[in-house]
Amino acid sequence: MKINWKVRLKHKPFLVGTFSLLLLLIQQIGTLFGFDTTIYNDQVTDIFNTVLALLVLFGVVSDPTTPGMNDSERALNYDKSKGEIK
């Protein structure tokens, strides 16, 4: 697996997703060790966690070689991934 970390670390959606993932991980580790990580109440905490999970998803699936959340014109024309057998 080859990843261009130089480009990926400059891509804002990836950074937001990574930061959100770290927040979720810290919260889960804190809960594991008995720290109360409830923000206001359980329902608000659940909504906050869902928003963080969505940010992680957007950060992971975004293409760092294009601006915003869009795929490149070339990628939009793919019928299958590059590694698939013909």
C-alpha positions, 0 to 999 in steps of 0.5 A: 500500500503506497500512500502519498503522506505529504499530500494527504497531510495537507488535505483539510478533510483528511486532517479533520477526519484524523482529529475526529478519530483521535477525539473518539479514541481518547473518549473511548479510552477514558471511558475504559479507565472510568473517566466520565466523558459525558458532554451534557447528557448521554443523548448530546454525547451520542450526537457529538460522537455521530458527528465525529464519526461522520467527519472521520468517514468524510476524511477517509473517503475524500480524494486528497488530489482534488479540492473539496470532496469531489473526485477528479474527472479521471476518477469519475470515469473509472469502471473499476479500480486500478488493481482489479483483474480484467 
